[in-house]
């Protein structure tokens, strides 16, 4: 791992369903905040014998990115990444969002405005490499300012869970809206029964992974939070409210949910134990 000097602030169009081109050159940036509100010390929580943030870093390295950076706010995060092959940017602990942290990371890293940055959240320990590549392709193919991923929702419990973010998209594959509410709402079917999903309907779970070029990343971070963003606590709504497009590609393989709560951590630990049993 290359340790990067602490910054001054830290001292205090086409339907995106099937890839039509090879994966473009991209970098991966991972925002990692030590003091997570719902899961204290989240980046250092163990899954198996590895800290969560190390799992995420290794997933990013497997995706074939030109470079992988972790934007950290605490030396303890940097310490557990020693020797794993990623670079660490020590960023301000005062950032309000991961996007703000990555904008500072971009300045430290010196990426050009055209560089494609895949923002892999620091709580996605099982992110498949193909998903990161798909986000980079979706951005390059669509010409949209941002790109992200989604995967089908297959049970009613997930649809009604406010921690599962849902989205709807237009025929060209761009996002229309993101919400913690179950959207779209099948009025007649749910008037009778909300315990099962009606046949023929199609819901999408948002995967919190984004791609954008460095120039837009900096511009996005400079925007004030929007009204819908404040209501839903969903940062991506800031881009939609400001009139920017977000291309949505379907994840090419299963994308297990991330780790946001103690219950999520227990589920991730069970998943890890099951997938590594016998190895």
N, C-alpha and C positions, 0 to 999 in steps of 0.2 A: 504494500500500500504506500502511495506517495502522500505524505502529510502536507497539506497546503496551508500557507500562513493564514492566520485568523484575519478576517477583514476588519476595517475600522468599525463597521456597524456592530460586529460581534464583540468588540471590546466593550462593551456594556451589552354536383353535377352528375357522376355516374352512380348507380346503385351499388353500394358497397357490400356485395355478397361474395363474390369470387375474385381473388387476386388476379390481376391482369398483367402484372409486371413483376420483375424480380424485386427483392427487398432493397430499398435505397440505403445509402450510407446513413447511419444514425448513431447517436450517443444515448445512453441511459442515465438519467439522474434520479436519485432516490432521496426524497425528503425524509429525515428521521428526527423526530422531536422527542426528547427524553421524557418530559413531563406530560404525558398523555393524560387527559382528564378521566377517561373511563377505565383505563388500564395503566396504573402507575408503572413507571420504568419500562414501558412497553417494548422499546427496541432491544432490551437486554433480557426479556423473559425467554426462558428456555423452551425449545421444542426439540425433544431428544436431548442431545448434548450440545446443541448450538443455540446461540442467541437468535432471536427472531430476525434482527437486522442482517445477520450473517446469512441466514437462509435466503433472504431477499437478494442480497448482493450476489450470491452464487447463482441464483436464477437469472439475474441480469447478465452475468458473465457468459452464461450458456446460450444467450440469444444472438451472439455474433456482433454485438455493438462495437463500434470503433473505439469507444471509451466508456467506462462506467464510473460515475461519481456518486458519492453519498454526501448530501448536504446535511450536516449534523449541527447540533447546538450544544453538545456536551462532549468533553474529552473522553468520557467513559464509552461513548459510541465509537469514537475513533480507535480506542484501544482494542476493542474486540474485533476490529477489522484488520488489524495488523497482519500483513503478509498474505492477504487473500486475493490481491490483484486489483483492487479498486482504489480510486483516489478519494480523499476526503476533503471537503471544503468546510471549514469551521465558520458557520454563519451565525447571525445574531439570534439570541434566544427570544427576541421580542417580536418576531414575525407573527402576523395574525393567521397565516395560512401556509400550506406547503408550496403554493405557487409563488408567494412572496419569497420564500426560502430558496426556491429554484432560480428565481430571477437574480438573486444575489450570487448563487452558485455559478450561473452563466457568466456573470461579470468576472468572478474569480478565475473561472476556467478559460475565459477569453474566446468563447465560441463566436464564430461569425453569425450575422443575422440570418443567414440561410441554413444554418445547421439544424437538422431535424433532431429534436429532443424528445425522447420517450420518457414521460413522467411515470415511473413505477412507484406506487405508494409503498412506504416502508413497512406496511403490515400485510403484504401479499407474499407469504412464504412459499406458496405453491404455484406461482404464476408460470404458465408454460412458455417456453421460448417462442413458440409459434404465435402466441398472442401478442408479444412485444413486436414481432416482425409484422404482424397483420396491422397493428396500429400505425406503424411507420409507412406501410404501403398505402393504407387508407388516406393518410394525409397527402402523400405524394400524388395519388391517383385523382383524388376529389378536387384538389385545389382549394378546399375549405381552410379556414384559419386554424381549426383544431380537428382532431380525430379522437375517437374513443371506441370502446368495445361493449358488446352486449351479449347476453346468452339467454335462451328461453327459460321462462319460469314454468315449472311443471307441477307445482302443488299450491293449494290455496293458502297454506300457512305462510309461505314466502311472499305471496302476493299481498297479504294483509299485514305483514311485518313492516313497521315504519323504518327499521334499520336496513331493509332491502330497498334500494332505490330503483324505481321503475322508470321506463322511458317509452316514448312513442316517437316514431320517425316518419318522415315523408316518403313518397314513392322513390325519390332520388337517393334515399339513404341518409339524409341529414336529419338531425334531431329536431323535433317539434317542441318537446317539453320533457323535463325530468321531474319526478315527484316521489315523495315518500308514501303518497296515497296510491291505492290500486287503480292504475290507469292503463288502458281505457276501461270504463265501467260498463259492463253488460247489463243494462237496466232490467230487462225482463228475466234473464236467467238468475240474477242475484236477488230479485224480488222473491223467488221461490226457495233458493238454497245457496248459501255462501260457503258451504263447507267443502265443495268440490269445484274444480274449474269446468266450465261448460265446454262441450265438444266444439271444435272448430275455431275456438278463440285463440289468440296468440298474444302472450305478454312477454316483455323483455326485462331482464334484470340488468341494470347498469353495472359494468365492471369499472372500478375507479382507476383507470389507466388512461393516460392522455398522450397525444403526440401533437407537437406544434413546432414551428421554427422559432429560433431564438429571438428574432425580432418581435414576433407576436407575443411570445412569452413575456418579454419585458413590457410590452404595451398592455397586455392583460393585467399584469401585476400592478400597473399604474392606475387602473380603473377603480373608481369607488365601488364598494359593494352595492348591488342593486336591491330593489324592494323585494323581488321574488326570492333572491338569494337569502335575504335576511329572514323571510317567512319560513322557507323550507330548510335553511341551513345547508344549502347545496351551492358550492362555489361556481359550478359550471353554468348555473343560470345567469351569472353575471355576463357571460359571453353572449348568450341568447338575447338577453335584455338590451345589450348594446348593439345588436344587429349583426353579430358575427355567426358564421355557420360552423356547426360541429358535425363532421361525418361520423357515422356509426357503422362499424363493421361487426359482423357476427364472429365471435371467437371461434377459431378453427378447431379447437378441442376444449374439453371441460376446463373450467376455470374456477377452482374451489373458492368459496368466500374468504375474505380476508379476516384479520384478527383485530377486533375493535373493543371487545368486552372480555371479562374473565371467562364467560361461557364459550366465547369464540376460541379463546386460548385452549380450553379443555378439549374442544372439538378438534382443533389443529393438532394437539398432542396425540389424540387417539388416531387421527388420520396418519400422522407420521409413523406411529407405532405399527399400524396395520400395513403400511406400504413398505416398511423396512424389515418386517418380521421374516426371519429366515435368511437375511443377507449378512 
